[in-house]
Amino acid sequence: MCDRAVILAGGFGTRLRPYTVMLPKPLMPVGEFPIVEIVVRQLARQGFRRITMAVNHLAELIRAFFGDGRRWGVEIDYSFESKPLSTIAPLKLIADLPPQFLLMNGDVLTDLNFRNFFDRHTAGRLFTISAATRRDIVDYGVLEIDGGNRLRDFAEKPVHQYLVSMGVYAMNRSLLDEVPAGVKYGFDDLMRAMLNHNCPVHVEPFDGYWLDIGRPDDYQRALDEFERNRGTFLPDEPDEPDE
């Protein structure tokens, strides 16, 4: 059973400014925990014993908080970017990645079972994306017109439904062979490259809870919903980990 996870914790959190000027987004508090501590607790509970944090912005604060990870019963190490490299290129800096590993953002609040998701990936897949359904309601009457500016159709406050990436992935290390070193290369670049080369990418729709705290309104929502549903995210766990 593979026990390795990589947490992407190097972003600048620009959408959450001014909060993230002094505090990296993964350390933004949700309840009494930084959001990324919730992730670490979940990973530890599900059998991931080694976690690498890819860090950049205010990295020293993240390292000072987590140290070597023993407080959570895991081994935590760090991969430092000297410049922003997006989401996939930082993995080139980690020399000892196993053939398969879990990869995820450090600002995700979800009740996804990471272990089950990862175990399904290891059955011969290259890349697996956990995806959530999103619904957007247009707050207007939407007009569709023809070439002569005559009304062809009309929809009152239509609803658009689509799948979005949750920022939780499982990945085969071989994909990094074609990733350029030292330059920005993100999830979007890798997906386009895999599609262009007809490489299979598996998508697993997830109908549980998921929230990215990257926007102020979503962050406030996370604060409210974590308190109401704490046991969903951290079942059977004490308020403070054992020393």
Buried (B, 14 or more C-beta within 10 A) or exposed (E): EBBBBBBBBBBBBEBBEEBBEEBBBBBBBBBEBBBBBBBBBBBBBBEBBBBBBBBBBBBEBBBEBBEEBEBBEBBBBBBBBEEEBBBBBBBBBBEEBEEBBBBBBBBBBBBBBBBEBBBEBBEEBBBBBBBBEEEEEEEEEEEEEEEEEEEEEEEEEEEEEEBEBBBBBBBBEEBBEEBEEEEBBBBEBBBEBBEEEEEEBBEBEBEEBBBBBBEEEBBEBBBEBBEEEBEEBBEEBEEEBEE
